[in-house]
Amino acid sequence: MTHLPRPAFDANPSSGSEGLGNLPEWDLSDLYASEDAPELKRDMDWLKEACTTFAADYEGKLNTLDAAALLKCIERDEAISAIAGRIMSFAGLRYYQLTTDGGRTKFLSDCQEKVTTYTTPLVFFTLELNRLEDDHLAGLLAEDQKLARYKPVLDRIRAMKPHQLSDEMEKFLHDMGVVGDAWERLFDETIAGLSFEVDGEELNIEGTLNLLTEQDRSKREAASRELARVFGENIRTFARVHNTSAKEKEVIDRWRGMPTAQTGRHLSNDVEPEVVEALRDAVVAACPRLSHRYYELKRKWLGLERMQVWDRNAPLPMEDTKTVTWDAARQTVMDAYTAFDPRMGELAKPFFDRGWIDAGVKPGKAPGAFAHPTVTDVHPYVMLNYLGKPRDVMTLAHELGHGVHQVLAADQGELLSSTPLTLAETASVFGEMLTFRKMLDSAASDAERKVMLAGKVEDMINTVVRQIAFYDFECKLHAARREGELTPEDINALWMSVQAQSLGPAFDFMEGYETFWAYIPHFVHSPFYVYAYAFGDGLVNALYAVYEDSPEGFEDKYFEMLKAGGSKHHKALLAPFGLDASDPKFWDKGLSMIEGFIDELEAMEG
C-alpha cells in the first residue's frame, strides 16, 4: 500500500531573471542535509528492515487479525510510506533542480531502485486486504473507531479488487515499475536537453515557449517554427517514448481486465467514468460558445484576417507588457489570500520565508511548475519558472493554493492526506480565482479590466477546453496503440484531429504544429491526468458562484473541505455547498462563468 508522493505538474506554465528581484531557492535540509547525510542512510537502513519485518509479521495472516491488530498493521505501513516518501521526495526534488546533472540522476535512480526492492515484500498487503470478506472487514471497522478512520483508503484499495492479479504477478509488476520510470526520465532529460535558437539567441524549452506570449508577432512566429523544427528532429524519440509507455499501460490494463485505458485513472481519482464523460461532453458542446467565440474576438483585436497558432497566447494590442517583480507578485497573492481569510495568508507565508519555493529559471532545471507534498511531517515544496509575466503571478497563486491545501490536509496522515487529482486542483484554481478577482477589482480603467478579463478567459480556455482536447487526444492515442505500433505521423494525425474542434474556425495551423504533442509531460508521466484541470476549474467556478451568492460561513466550510484531504468522496465534500458533480447540469454552472466573462468582453466591443 506504500504511497509515494508525486508532484502535481501543472499545465500551461509560462517560462532570465533580470530585474525580477531576489528569487527564492529551495532549502531541502528539512528533508535531508545532503546525499550523504547520516540521517538518510539511517532511514534507508530502517526502511529495509521495516519492510522485511512487516512482511514476516503479516504475510498470509491478514485474515486472522482482530481490529486492534489490523489498525497496528496499517499504522506500520503508514510509517513505511512516510520514510519511503521522504527519501524519494529528497531525491526527486534535487533531480528537478538540475535534471542534466549525472550525479543527481544516478542518486535518484539508485534511491528508486532501493526503495522499490525494499518495498516489494509489501505487495502482499493490498492483495490480502482485498481478499478479506466484505462482512468481516465491515465488522472490524465497526469495532474500532481509529481503524474506521482508514475506511476511505481501504475503499479505494478495494475498488481495484476486480483488477487484481496473483501475488507473484503483482510483485513482478512492482519490480518492473523502475523500467517504466526510466522511460519517463528519458523524456524529462530529452526535453531538458533540447536547445532552440531564435534570432541568434540559444534558449531552452521554457525560454522558447515563453516567446509565444511576446508582443512582437514575428518573434512568436520564429519561436513556433523553431519549436516545430526541434520537435521534428527529435520526433522519433518522442514517438518511441509514447509507443512504449502506451504499450506498457495496454499490457498491464489487459492483464488487469481494465475495460478502457482511462479506467485506472478514474479509479485512482475516485471518480465515476460517467462523471468524467459528462464533463467532457459538456466542454466539447460548449466550445462554440467559449473558445470559438473568444478567438474570433481576439482575431479582431489583433487585426488579423486569420489566426495562426502563434497568436493563440499572444498578448492583446492594448496590453501593457509590464514585468512583475517577485516582491510585487508575492504581495499581490498574499493580499488576495489574506483578504479571503487571514488564516489562508498565515498558511502561505512560510512558503516565501523558509525556502519552500524555487522560483528562478535556471539551465537544466525541470520545466513547468508544481507543488510537491513530500510527506505529512515535513511540508510541501513549490517549483516555478518565474519570468515576471502577469500569468506567472497566476501560476504562483495556483501553486501556493496546492501548497496550502497540502499543509491543511497533512493532519490526515500519510495515507489519508493525498487528494484524488480531481479534487487536488480545487485549492489551486480557487487561489487563482481569488487573486484574479482582487486584481480585477483594482483595475484602473476599462481598458485594463478588458485585458485582465481576456487573460482570465484565455487561462480558463487553456485549463478547460484545451485540457479536454488533450484528454481526447490521449483517448485516441491509447485506443490506436492497442491496434499496433504508431508512427510519428500517426500520432501527429491524432493530435491534429482534436485541435480544430477545440480552437475553432478562426485558426490556421502551420506546418510542424502537428508535432506539438511531443513536449507535454502529462501524457508520459500521468496518462489521463489532464481532465483533472478541467474538473478542478469547473468545480471551483461552481464553488465561487456559491461564495458570491452566500458568503456567510463559506470560509469555514472551505477550510473543512481542504482539511479532509483524501478522506471523503467528491459527493460528500461538495454536499455542504449544495453542489453535486454527478449532476450533468453541474458542469454548465462552471462553463457559464467563462461564458459570462466572454459576454462582458463582447459588450465592451459595443
C-alpha positions in Angstrom: 0.0 0.0 0.0 3.1 2.2 0.2 2.2 5.7 -1.0 4.9 7.7 -2.7 4.0 11.4 -3.2 4.2 12.7 -6.8 4.5 16.3 -7.6 1.4 17.8 -9.3 2.9 19.0 -12.6 0.8 21.9 -13.9 -0.2 22.6 -17.4 0.5 25.7 -19.5 3.2 27.2 -17.3 4.9 30.2 -18.8 8.6 30.1 -18.9 16.4 35.4 -17.3 15.5 36.5 -14.1 17.0 40.0 -14.6 15.1 42.8 -12.9 12.8 40.4 -11.1 14.3 40.8 -7.6 15.7 38.2 -5.3 14.1 34.9 -6.4 13.9 32.2 -3.7 15.6 28.8 -3.9 14.7 25.6 -2.1 16.2 24.7 1.2 15.9 20.9 1.1 17.5 20.4 4.5 14.1 19.9 6.1 14.2 16.5 4.3 18.0 15.8 4.5 21.1 17.9 4.6 22.8 16.2 1.7 23.1 12.9 -0.3 25.5 11.5 2.2 23.6 12.8 5.3 23.8 10.1 8.1 20.0 10.5 8.6 19.4 9.4 5.0 21.5 6.3 5.5 19.7 5.7 8.8 16.3 6.0 7.1 17.3 3.8 4.2 18.5 1.1 6.6 15.4 1.4 8.7 13.2 1.1 5.6 14.9 -2.1 4.5 14.4 -3.7 8.0 10.9 -2.3 8.5 9.7 -3.8 5.2 11.3 -7.2 5.9 9.8 -7.4 9.4 6.4 -6.2 8.2 6.2 -9.0 5.7 7.4 -11.6 8.2 4.8 -10.4 10.8 1.8 -10.2 8.5 2.1 -12.1 5.2 -0.6 -14.8 5.0 -2.1 -13.6 8.3 -4.2 -10.6 7.5 -7.5 -12.6 7.7 -6.6 -13.7 11.3 -6.1 -10.2 12.7 -8.6 -8.6 15.0 -9.5 -4.9 14.8 -6.6 -3.7 17.0 -4.0 -5.8 15.2 -5.2 -4.6 11.8 -5.0 -1.0 13.0 -1.4 -1.6 14.2 -0.6 -3.2 10.8 -2.0 -0.2 8.8 -0.1 2.2 11.1 3.2 0.4 10.5 2.5 0.5 6.7 1.9 4.2 7.1 5.2 4.7 8.8 6.9 2.9 6.0 5.2 5.2 3.4 6.4 8.2 5.3 10.1 7.2 5.3 10.0 6.0 1.7 8.2 9.2 0.7 10.8 11.4 2.5 13.7 9.7 0.7 12.1 9.8 -2.7 10.9 13.4 -2.2 14.5 14.5 -1.5 16.0 12.6 -4.4 13.3 13.8 -6.8 13.4 17.4 -5.8 17.2 17.6 -6.1 16.9 16.0 -9.6 14.2 18.5 -10.7 16.5 21.4 -9.7 19.2 20.1 -12.2 18.0 17.3 -14.4 21.1 17.5 -16.6 23.4 16.6 -13.7 24.6 13.0 -13.9 25.2 12.7 -10.2 21.7 13.7 -9.2 20.2 11.5 -11.9 22.2 8.5 -10.6 21.2 9.3 -7.0 17.5 9.4 -7.9 17.8 6.2 -9.9 19.7 4.4 -7.0 17.1 5.6 -4.4 14.3 4.5 -6.7 15.7 1.0 -7.2 16.5 0.5 -3.5 13.0 1.7 -2.4 11.3 -0.5 -5.0 13.4 -3.5 -3.9 12.8 -2.9 -0.2 9.0 -2.4 -0.6 8.4 -5.4 -3.0 7.8 -7.7 0.0 4.9 -5.4 0.9 2.9 -6.1 -2.2 1.0 -8.9 -0.4 -0.6 -6.3 1.8 -3.1 -4.8 -0.6 -3.7 -8.2 -2.2 -4.6 -9.8 1.2 -6.7 -6.8 2.2 -8.7 -7.3 -1.0 -9.3 -10.9 -0.2 -10.9 -10.1 3.1 -14.7 -10.7 3.0 -16.8 -7.6 3.0 -18.8 -8.6 6.1 -15.6 -9.5 8.0 -14.0 -6.1 7.2 -17.2 -4.2 8.0 -17.3 -5.9 11.4 -13.7 -4.9 12.2 -14.3 -1.3 11.2 -17.4 -1.2 13.4 -15.4 -2.4 16.4 -12.7 0.2 16.3 -13.1 3.9 15.6 -9.4 4.5 14.9 -9.5 1.7 12.3 -12.7 3.1 10.8 -10.9 6.3 10.0 -9.0 4.4 7.3 -12.1 3.2 5.6 -11.7 5.7 2.6 -8.2 4.3 2.0 -9.5 0.7 2.3 -12.4 1.5 -0.1 -10.0 2.9 -2.7 -7.8 -0.1 -2.5 -10.7 -2.5 -2.7 -12.0 -0.7 -5.8 -9.0 -2.4 -7.5 -10.2 -5.8 -6.3 -11.7 -6.9 -9.6 -8.4 -5.9 -11.4 -6.1 -7.7 -9.0 -3.6 -10.3 -10.2 -1.9 -13.1 -8.4 0.6 -12.3 -5.6 3.5 -13.3 -7.8 2.4 -11.3 -10.8 1.8 -8.2 -8.6 5.3 -8.5 -7.2 6.7 -8.8 -10.7 4.8 -5.7 -11.9 6.0 -3.8 -8.8 9.6 -4.7 -9.5 9.2 -3.8 -13.2 8.0 -0.3 -12.3 11.5 1.1 -12.4 11.6 0.3 -16.1 8.6 2.5 -16.8 10.2 5.2 -14.7 13.3 5.0 -16.9 11.2 5.9 -20.0 9.8 8.9 -18.0 13.3 10.0 -17.2 14.4 9.7 -20.8 11.5 12.0 -21.7 12.5 14.5 -19.0 16.1 14.5 -19.9 15.4 14.8 -23.6 13.1 17.8 -23.1 15.5 19.5 -20.6 18.4 19.0 -23.0 16.7 20.4 -26.1 18.3 23.6 -27.5 16.5 26.2 -29.6 17.9 29.2 -31.5 15.6 32.2 -32.0 17.0 35.4 -33.5 20.6 34.3 -32.8 19.8 33.5 -29.1 20.2 30.0 -27.7 17.3 29.0 -25.4 15.9 26.0 -23.6 12.3 24.9 -23.9 11.0 27.2 -21.2 12.6 30.3 -22.7 11.3 29.3 -26.2 7.7 28.6 -25.1 7.8 31.9 -23.2 8.3 33.7 -26.6 4.8 32.6 -27.6 3.5 35.3 -25.3 5.7 38.1 -26.8 4.1 41.2 -28.1 6.2 41.1 -31.3 4.4 38.8 -33.7 7.5 37.9 -35.8 9.2 36.7 -32.6 6.2 34.5 -31.8 6.3 33.0 -35.3 10.0 32.5 -35.1 9.7 30.6 -31.8 6.8 28.5 -33.1 8.8 27.5 -36.2 11.9 26.7 -34.1 9.8 24.6 -31.7 8.4 22.7 -34.7 11.9 22.3 -36.2 13.5 20.9 -33.0 10.5 18.7 -32.2 10.6 17.4 -35.7 14.3 16.5 -35.4 13.5 14.6 -32.1 10.1 13.2 -33.0 11.3 9.6 -33.3 12.5 9.7 -29.7 9.2 11.1 -28.5 7.2 8.7 -30.6 9.3 5.8 -29.1 8.6 7.0 -25.6 4.9 7.3 -26.2 4.6 4.0 -28.0 6.5 2.2 -25.2 4.7 3.8 -22.3 1.3 3.3 -24.0 2.1 -0.3 -24.8 3.3 -0.9 -21.2 0.0 0.5 -20.0 -2.0 -1.6 -22.5 -0.3 -4.8 -21.4 -0.9 -4.1 -17.7 -4.5 -2.9 -18.3 -5.2 -6.1 -20.4 -3.9 -8.3 -17.6 -5.9 -6.4 -15.0 -9.1 -6.6 -17.1 -9.5 -2.8 -17.3 -12.3 -2.1 -19.8 -10.7 1.1 -21.1 -7.3 2.8 -20.9 -8.9 5.6 -18.8 -10.4 3.2 -16.1 -7.3 3.1 -14.0 -7.1 6.9 -13.8 -10.8 7.1 -12.9 -10.3 4.5 -10.1 -7.3 6.4 -8.7 -9.2 9.6 -8.9 -12.2 8.1 -7.1 -14.5 9.4 -9.7 -17.1 7.6 -11.8 -16.5 7.3 -15.6 -19.9 8.8 -16.3 -19.0 12.0 -14.3 -15.8 12.4 -16.4 -17.8 11.8 -19.7 -20.4 14.3 -18.6 -17.6 16.9 -18.1 -16.0 16.0 -21.4 -19.3 16.2 -23.3 -20.3 19.5 -21.6 -17.0 21.1 -22.6 -17.0 19.9 -26.2 -20.6 21.1 -26.6 -19.6 24.5 -25.2 -16.6 25.0 -27.5 -18.6 27.2 -30.0 -19.8 29.3 -27.1 -16.4 29.6 -25.5 -13.1 29.1 -27.4 -14.5 29.6 -30.9 -16.3 32.8 -29.8 -13.4 34.2 -27.8 -10.7 33.5 -30.5 -13.0 35.3 -33.1 -12.9 38.3 -30.7 -9.2 38.0 -30.3 -8.7 37.8 -34.1 -10.5 41.2 -34.4 -8.4 42.8 -31.6 -5.2 41.6 -33.3 -6.4 43.0 -36.6 -5.8 39.7 -38.4 -7.6 38.0 -41.3 -6.7 34.6 -39.9 -5.3 33.5 -36.6 -2.1 31.4 -36.6 -1.1 29.0 -33.8 1.5 31.5 -32.6 -1.3 34.0 -32.0 -3.2 31.8 -29.5 -1.3 33.1 -26.4 -0.4 36.5 -27.9 -0.8 39.5 -25.6 -3.5 41.9 -26.7 -2.5 45.0 -28.6 -3.7 47.2 -25.7 -1.8 45.2 -23.2 1.0 46.8 -21.3 3.8 44.3 -21.4 5.0 45.1 -17.8 7.3 42.9 -15.8 6.1 42.0 -12.4 8.9 41.7 -9.8 8.9 38.8 -7.4 8.1 41.1 -4.4 5.1 42.5 -6.3 3.9 39.0 -7.2 4.3 37.9 -3.6 2.4 41.0 -2.3 -0.5 40.5 -4.8 -1.0 36.9 -4.0 -0.6 37.3 -0.2 -3.1 40.2 -0.2 -5.7 38.1 -2.1 -5.2 35.1 0.2 -5.4 37.2 3.4 -8.4 39.2 2.2 -10.3 35.9 1.7 -9.3 34.7 5.2 -6.3 35.7 7.3 -5.8 32.0 8.1 -5.0 31.5 4.4 -2.4 34.2 4.4 -0.8 32.7 7.5 -0.6 29.3 5.9 1.0 30.8 2.7 3.6 32.9 4.5 6.2 30.3 5.4 6.5 29.2 1.7 8.1 32.6 1.0 10.1 32.9 4.2 11.6 29.4 4.7 12.9 28.2 1.4 9.8 26.2 0.3 9.8 27.9 -3.2 12.3 27.5 -6.0 11.4 30.3 -8.4 14.1 31.1 -10.9 14.6 29.9 -14.4 18.0 28.0 -14.5 19.7 25.8 -17.1 18.9 22.2 -16.6 16.0 22.9 -14.1 12.8 20.9 -14.9 10.3 23.0 -16.9 6.9 24.0 -15.7 5.6 24.4 -12.2 4.5 22.1 -9.4 3.7 21.7 -5.7 5.2 18.6 -4.2 3.5 17.5 -0.9 6.6 15.5 0.2 5.4 13.8 3.4 3.0 14.9 6.1 5.6 15.5 8.8 7.6 17.9 6.6 5.9 20.4 4.3 5.3 20.9 0.6 7.8 22.4 -1.9 6.7 24.6 -4.8 8.7 24.9 -8.0 8.1 27.7 -10.5 10.0 29.1 -13.6 9.2 32.7 -12.8 9.8 35.3 -15.5 7.7 38.2 -14.3 4.8 37.9 -16.7 1.3 38.6 -15.2 0.5 34.9 -15.9 3.4 33.9 -13.7 1.6 35.7 -10.8 -1.3 33.4 -11.5 1.0 30.4 -11.6 2.3 31.4 -8.2 -1.3 31.8 -6.8 -2.1 28.4 -8.3 0.9 26.5 -6.8 0.5 28.2 -3.5 -3.1 27.0 -3.4 -1.8 23.5 -3.8 0.7 24.1 -1.0 -1.9 25.5 1.4 -4.2 22.5 0.6 -1.4 20.0 1.2 -0.5 21.7 4.5 -4.1 21.6 5.7 -4.6 18.0 4.7 -1.4 16.8 6.4 -3.2 16.2 9.7 -5.0 13.4 8.0 -1.7 11.4 8.0 0.3 9.8 5.2 -2.5 7.5 3.8 -5.5 9.9 4.0 -3.9 13.3 3.2 -3.4 12.6 -0.5 -6.3 14.1 -2.5 -7.5 12.5 -5.8 -6.4 14.5 -8.8 -9.9 15.7 -9.5 -10.0 17.5 -6.1 -6.3 18.2 -5.9 -6.9 21.2 -8.3 -9.6 22.8 -6.1 -7.5 25.0 -3.8 -5.0 25.9 -6.6 -7.7 27.1 -9.0 -9.6 28.8 -6.1 -6.4 30.6 -5.1 -6.0 31.8 -8.7 -9.6 33.0 -8.8 -9.1 34.9 -5.5 -6.0 36.6 -6.9 -7.7 37.4 -10.3 -10.8 38.9 -8.6 -8.6 41.0 -6.3 -6.6 42.3 -9.3 -9.8 42.9 -11.4 -11.4 44.9 -8.6 -8.4 47.2 -8.5 -8.3 47.7 -12.4 -7.7 51.4 -13.0 -9.6 51.6 -16.3 -12.0 49.8 -18.6 -9.0 49.0 -20.9 -7.1 47.4 -18.0 -10.2 45.5 -17.0 -10.6 44.2 -20.5 -7.0 43.0 -20.7 -7.5 41.2 -17.3 -10.8 39.6 -18.3 -9.3 38.4 -21.6 -6.3 37.0 -19.8 -8.5 35.1 -17.4 -10.7 33.8 -20.3 -7.6 32.5 -22.1 -6.4 30.8 -18.9 -9.8 29.2 -18.4 -9.9 28.1 -22.1 -6.4 26.6 -21.6 -7.5 24.9 -18.4 -10.8 23.6 -19.6 -11.1 23.4 -23.4 -7.5 22.7 -24.1 -7.1 20.1 -21.4 -10.2 18.2 -22.6 -8.8 18.3 -26.1 -5.6 16.8 -24.6 -7.8 14.1 -22.9 -9.5 13.3 -26.2 -6.0 13.1 -27.9 -4.9 10.6 -25.2 -8.1 8.5 -25.5 -7.4 8.3 -29.3 -3.7 7.6 -28.8 -4.2 4.7 -26.4 -7.0 3.2 -28.5 -4.9 3.4 -31.6 -1.8 1.9 -29.8 -3.9 -1.1 -28.9 -4.1 -1.9 -32.7 -0.4 -1.7 -33.2 2.8 0.5 -33.3 2.2 4.1 -34.1 4.5 6.1 -36.5 5.2 9.7 -35.6 2.9 10.6 -38.5 0.1 8.5 -36.9 0.5 10.4 -33.6 0.7 13.7 -35.4 -2.6 13.0 -37.2 -4.3 12.2 -33.9 -3.1 15.4 -32.4 -4.4 17.5 -35.3 -7.8 15.7 -35.2 -8.6 17.5 -31.9 -7.1 20.9 -32.5 -9.6 22.5 -34.9 -12.5 21.3 -32.8 -11.2 22.9 -29.7 -9.7 26.1 -31.1 -12.4 26.8 -33.7 -12.6 28.2 -37.3 -10.5 31.4 -36.6 -7.3 29.4 -36.8 -4.9 28.2 -39.5 -2.3 25.5 -38.4 1.3 25.9 -39.6 3.3 23.0 -40.9 5.1 21.4 -38.0 2.3 22.2 -35.4 1.3 18.5 -35.7 4.4 17.7 -33.5 3.4 19.8 -30.6 2.1 16.9 -28.6 5.7 15.9 -28.0 6.6 18.2 -25.1 3.6 17.8 -22.9 4.8 15.9 -19.8 1.4 14.7 -18.6 1.0 12.2 -21.4 4.1 10.4 -20.3 4.1 10.9 -16.5 0.4 10.6 -15.7 -1.8 9.3 -18.5 -5.3 11.0 -18.5 -4.2 13.4 -15.7 -5.3 16.3 -17.8 -9.0 16.1 -17.3 -8.4 16.9 -13.6 -7.6 20.5 -14.6 -11.0 20.9 -16.3 -12.7 19.1 -13.4 -10.9 21.4 -10.9 -11.8 24.6 -12.9 -15.4 23.6 -13.3 -15.7 22.7 -9.6 -14.1 25.9 -8.5 -16.2 28.1 -10.7 -19.3 26.5 -9.2 -17.9 26.9 -5.7 -17.0 30.5 -6.4 -20.6 31.2 -7.5 -21.8 29.8 -4.2 -19.3 32.1 -2.4 -20.6 35.1 -4.2 -24.2 34.2 -3.6 -23.9 33.3 0.1 -20.5 34.2 1.6 -21.8 33.7 5.2 -19.8 30.8 6.7 -18.3 29.9 3.4 -14.7 30.2 4.6 -15.1 27.6 7.4 -16.8 25.1 5.1 -14.0 25.7 2.6 -11.2 25.0 5.1 -13.0 21.9 6.3 -13.1 20.7 2.7 -9.3 21.2 2.3 -8.5 19.6 5.7 -10.4 16.5 4.6 -7.6 15.7 2.1 -8.5 12.3 0.6 -10.7 11.2 3.4 -14.0 12.0 1.6 -15.6 11.3 -1.8 -16.3 14.3 -4.0 -20.1 13.9 -3.3 -19.5 14.3 0.5 -17.1 17.2 0.1 -19.4 19.2 -2.1 -22.7 18.5 -0.2 -22.2 21.3 2.4 -22.1 23.8 -0.5 -25.3 22.3 -2.2 -23.2 21.0 -5.2 -23.1 17.6 -6.8 -20.6 16.9 -9.6 -22.6 13.8 -10.7 -25.4 16.1 -11.9 -24.8 16.8 -15.6 -26.0 20.3 -15.1 -23.2 20.9 -12.6 -20.6 21.4 -15.3 -22.8 24.0 -17.1 -22.5 26.2 -13.9 -18.8 26.4 -14.2 -18.8 26.8 -18.0 -21.4 29.6 -17.8 -18.9 31.7 -15.7 -16.4 31.6 -18.6 -19.3 32.4 -21.0 -20.3 35.4 -18.7 -16.7 36.8 -19.0 -16.9 36.5 -22.8 -20.3 38.2 -22.8 -18.7 41.1 -20.8 -15.9 41.3 -23.3 -18.3 41.3 -26.3 -20.4 44.1 -24.6 -17.2 46.2 -24.3 -16.9 46.0 -28.0 -20.3 47.6 -28.5 
